[in-house]
């Protein structure tokens, strides 16, 4: 019989923010007002530094850290409401066990010992047959390196469980950058202030990258022009000088047309191409096949709009002014998304933009961070497990995986699913299949959560998780180059535990006696970067910068095998793929199937972040209700008026919602703003009822924005 779980022994902060930590890595309330430095945990490039004011054990005020240059005292609308999440009346505060049918969301309270003993016993029995039948499912519910995967990865490696291919957000773009630039690297975000032309490509910066938008506005005040490239006319597009509303999945064609004009008109840095790139002649030949008229037909843009943007590039080139491109991940969520990122990533080399401060490209900065992942995640523990080489399950096809009967190359049927930092019932593609799998009576599901989400409704055990104010963590960023430390500011609400504590306790019950399972959370924070980052500075200031140069690739030095920007990738060619960026049609081009003539994209609603914040009342009230944006030209022939109930459908499913007739949607494209919880939908669905499990060209990623649908007005009740 496993020993009883010890009661938490919380460490104490004094007014000077001491950093004593318990095994659970949380803190008791200070006896008087204190300010505690932390970090925003959410999936956003900005990774803000937070300052929490604590009074009598309660967090009473949360603000951005004015001493952190990237945050500059400003938080987004979402995180400024974070205390509403921490003290939400529906916060989970005790372990729960299912008492009703799967999906009904009916539970009874149990003790931590009872829950953990039973979970461990169930996992032990499954592992005795084949540990690969146990699957972890997690993503970016927290971006923290400690509460994200550190102890969890150690646990699942030692267990020999299936590995998870974490592809659901960024892996197509990451694969593209890897073969082109050598990693997820780019220009430092603060240098966009020196740009004189900024292309905001596939990004709604005001909603999803607010602190970059501040820098872009600084550049604009100095005379820079801003261009938004996005199928939807977002609030960001409204405030740019030019908006190109191209069709979803046609970004590579636009990039090639811009390169065509650069090569034809001589807006090309031949010296940079010759010295610091591989394959520029082949790229030139491909680009010359894409005059603006051809790209315009593919992209659904006026030829004049493409030519006008090319002239802006050319004018900056001729004046020797820096051109900066800010990509985001929206553009890589179609079949050809990886190649589209590759094509755009070629532009700065063609123009020689990397030579100048304020020139180049940024999609992600996370490749600059020297994280000691092997130290944190301990993949060496696989060698001690019953299955040293487990299979890998792609999280983007979890619906099919949960319903697979097992056998053959797939391996054993999935018998247990451990979900943390994610809500797959709402966020995974083709969610009808996901929910069908979660409802299997023979699937044992454990969910670590702060709230009873759609996924939590299907749990056998629902374990209450801490929020960012209640645990230690350490963070990198994919939008800037500062490391941030998160201190716990308050004691956990109720019986909530950090993720790390849960996996430590399960490891003990399964007899894993390796010393690494005794590492507390502060130790894990110290291990994340080792000596590469000044941890004492993190403890003092809450953040520490990396020494990334402002003009990192002025003289080449890319982290590719060649040391050059690889416009032609020998690595891709060796895999039988095109070494140059390709222009690939969508899996579901709008109009290819007359039954489904409309393209649908599903970007996050402005007041939500994926499925997080949906249950925060102030943000929910600001967002209104689930809706589908449809252009008047598409609404009129369908008899759809603003506010009507409509049904959006394809072969995968049907979703009822409200119509919002607006020119924010371009003709031929409808916009299902997400990601609402399924239980908030008119018929218990959300937009992911319609998205597919088809994958991208590179990176094995989902194709959320490659989705053909039809829309019809529902008869009045």
Secondary structure, 3 states (H helix, E strand, C coil): CCCCCCCCCCEECCCCCCCCCCCCCCEECCCCCEEEEEECCCCCCCCCEEEEEEECCEEEEEEECCCCCCCCCCCCCCHHHHHHHHCCCCCCCCCEEECCCCCCCCEEECCHHHHHHHHHHHHHHHHHHHHHHEEEEECCCCCCHHHHHHHHHHHHHHHCCEEEECCCCCHHHHHHHHHHCCCCCCCCHHHHHHCCEEEEECCCHHHHCHHHHHHHHHHHHCCCEEEEECCCCCHHHHCCCEEECCCCCCHHHHHHHHHHHHHHHCCCCHHHHHHHEECHHHHHHHHCCCCHHHHHHHHCCCHHHHHHHHHHHHHHHHHCCCEEEEECHHHHCCCCHHHHHHHHHHHHHHHCHHHCCCCEEECCCHHHCCCCHHHHHCHHHHHHCCCCCCCEEEHHHHHHHHHCCCCHHHCCCCCEEEEECCCHHHHCCCHHHHHHHHCCCCCEEEEEECCCCCCHHHCCEEEEECCHHHCCEEECCCCCCEEEEECCCCCCCCCCECHHHHHHHHHHHCCCCCHHHHCCHHHHHHHHHHHHCCHHHHHHHCEEECCCCCCCCCCCCCCCCCCCEECCCHHHHHCCCCCCCCCCCCCCCCCCCCCCCEEEECCECCCCECCECCCCHHHHHHHCCCEEEECHHHHHCCCCCCCCEEEEEECCEEEEEEEEECCCCCCCEEEECECCCHHHCCCCCCHHHCCCCCECCCCCCECCCCCEEEEEECCCC
